[in-house]
């Protein structure tokens, strides 16, 4: 079984973690086109190489981000999500 | 054959595995045999001159010992209800009942062997060609073929024994207790590593226990004894014998199979010293009992003290065959001739010793054909001829009488563990051998080192040095102690181990490449001729290397034959992909006991005392109804009527419960749920519908605003964890000022509902004003109830006056008792999930996951009322807006049927013009309404009240019904608001 290092809890078996999908920026839902929105929802890049992914340590419900090589399945680095998400996000209504 | 003959048993001094002080009796096909403690089934039978162990898969040919190491399918037998036991590695036990497999009639006289006579009408790919036409024919043939070609029998009545798994951790794991593994373990342990050594046999030593290594037998024993002694007494080394590594997985996670236990072993570094498999030669009748690998004969003699035959011919292409001849002579077996396939006479110590014993050595020759005794149950001699070219012999042959032919023509590294994990074995023409093409790369935490003959190192001193190097490297990888100085990288010492072409076709065939699947040279050539040139296609079409031995004895020769047939060069070619496990894994070991958690509410034991029938709801157990199963219908009806006419109590502790606190709490809910929460007044409840980003309904509950910055939110019973996770996930991105806590287990919930519920609560000591004016529908209050801190939510899920009372779990049983006791005079009774589901159906309330599925969007479920359209964002907002402009395909509606009608079932289909348009999601008989009521998806054009549609029942009959308005019961909600 693979090991993963949780930034909060240290090295644990991968079975203790929950996958949360690739880190993808949400397009502005009030401004993007239908095509952009559906691409955001349904199109996977399926990158061969290093990707950023959401992972959660299940027992502590701690979400963090991992850099993983999809070709070798090597986990290169894990880090708190605050490294990428530094500021409060707000939404504005679409202009009529 | 007498029971205690042991006619082939050697003298006291031989048989490393044996304890001759203990005699064990067992039965094979109903006949009694005796062996010694330490004997395997095959060795004990061989000691009694019983050579025939099984019948082959396809032609039912007699088969006997091939490898004597559990690596071939010739020895598969059945023991009681355990099929496919390898008779050459399973130790005998007193009273053991062993049966031959795959025989029609008896092992001695198997009518299935008549198939061999028509073998040439059964070419490779025969099944595909013959049995699939006309359409449907396979179903008939399959039964017959499975009976003919089956292996062991599974007994469905056999008893289940649970086995537990064990998790282990170590610095260095060494797989294989032969010379390389012993040497590696010592080096790693001497340098401070804790070592686990895995050995599949009962004792350590590997090839040191039976092979000669171009040197004196006693010299090998001395080396062996010293290594085994040091390993066994080393405080850093733990030895697991009769243990097999089934797979090497990511980050050095190893599955270790032992009788009755699976170990999951995490190791900082791994040394793989799994050795190599001796390879058969391919010639006519090479599969018959009496034709065996040279190492198998040595194992019989040296490990089990059994004489493998009376008179032998040894065929070799290396020095090891000479060692075999010397062992045979020591065991009193006459060696009629030594056939050395090589042109040059070898001048080693071993060969000179053989020549000195006046054994005839024939260089540049091969066995061309083994001559069977009657019924193919053994051999009476071999036909020998001079080799004239690759796979060719001269016309002139010579017959040599013998009952044993030992074959030592080369090796294939036992690289399965490495090949499973991305490694490759490729053909090296300079040594006519498959060898490892480096080690697969899986990052720093996942490193293994190959050592010994697995590394194509065969000279004993070099094997020991290679093991030592590997042990040192393992310590360095594990990051322990001082890095030991590593020796020079060793060169392969594999030259003159393998003959390049020990394959001789015969006009009459029966030269077997794959013993498991009864495949002959022409079968492989035929597959290539039919266009399956790629080795992986040859495998799938012919089934070569797909049998129980997984190509251990066939992959190399198959590669040679198929590649030559395709006209390609061999150099650098790889064998077919290999996959775990290395050894058959009994499902029993993998399954073990189940550790699925079960969640019980704080009131669980009261439900049991009240006679509840419990049902699973996710991990939770909930009361389905109270009473005996045979009276379930009546119980559910009475419970439902209690709430409609009196009072009922429902344990709703399984609901998920989340606390959201902080200055952004309302903003956060506004994003997570579809309604509007910013202006929700304190002390009020609001329905909470959760969508995912595609607009699909994934959960619902109630949001109670306890104060400006504090919400208490419920979720469905099954949804608490996923909703909680999803909230944390979103806020890791939004970074709102909220604190989210999952308090599902901290609080219990009891729903008290029915016209009398206010009366019951008012009899308690409650500091909350419960009067209709002070505490209206859809409000929340916190207060004291008989001294318990309680949160009262005035909800209407079942459509009557009622409250959900949430209290700390530790107080729940007390509250339950006091409510039930106080409610007695109002006819209060406990109510289960089934009645609750009926009551909410009468009110037309959906259950997420029952009335919705993985694609249901709010408009389909008639839930658009729950969406606040003006707020700037909620998770599903954009998708809901896009979907609003698309044509919908279904809509959830209510329908009714007369009470005496057939009761349709959930998931019965709904039709429009004979086309399936939806299904029933909920349906029940309602005593209150005196009719059958249900929810179903229909086509949007059928969704107007009064429209007829058809239901297709489980038996295929149609039932016509009409759409009615929802809810079925109390449409104006008067009863819940009194």
Contacts between the chains, C-beta under 8 A, distances in Angstrom:
chain1	res1	chain2	res2	distance
A	1	B	249	6.5
A	1	B	250	6.7
A	1	B	251	7.1
A	1	B	253	4.6
A	1	B	264	7.4
A	1	B	266	8.0
A	2	B	249	7.9
A	2	B	250	4.2
A	2	B	251	5.3
A	2	B	253	7.5
A	3	B	250	7.9
A	3	B	251	4.4
A	3	B	445	6.2
A	18	B	725	6.9
A	20	B	729	5.9
A	29	B	873	6.5
A	29	B	877	6.4
A	29	B	878	4.0
A	30	B	872	6.8
A	30	B	873	7.5
A	30	B	878	7.9
A	32	B	878	7.9
A	34	B	882	5.4
A	37	B	878	5.3
A	37	B	879	7.3
A	37	B	882	6.8
A	38	B	882	7.7
A	41	B	693	5.9
A	41	B	694	5.7
A	41	B	879	7.2
A	54	B	729	6.7
A	56	B	725	6.3
A	56	B	728	7.6
A	56	B	729	7.2
A	61	B	724	6.7
A	61	B	725	6.4
A	61	B	728	5.7
A	61	B	742	7.4
A	63	B	728	5.7
A	63	B	729	5.4
A	63	B	732	4.6
A	72	B	441	6.9
A	72	B	442	6.7
A	72	B	443	6.7
A	73	B	250	6.8
A	73	B	442	7.4
A	74	B	442	7.0
A	74	B	443	4.1
A	75	B	443	7.8
A	81	B	732	4.4
A	81	B	733	7.3
A	82	B	732	7.9
A	82	B	735	7.8
A	85	B	732	6.3
A	85	B	733	5.1
A	85	B	735	6.1
A	86	B	735	7.9
A	87	B	735	6.6
A	88	B	734	6.8
A	88	B	735	4.7
A	88	B	736	6.6
A	89	B	733	6.3
A	89	B	734	4.6
A	89	B	735	6.7
A	91	B	671	7.5
A	91	B	872	4.8
A	91	B	873	3.6
A	92	B	872	5.6
A	93	B	870	7.7
A	93	B	871	7.7
A	93	B	872	3.9
A	93	B	873	8.0
A	94	B	872	7.9
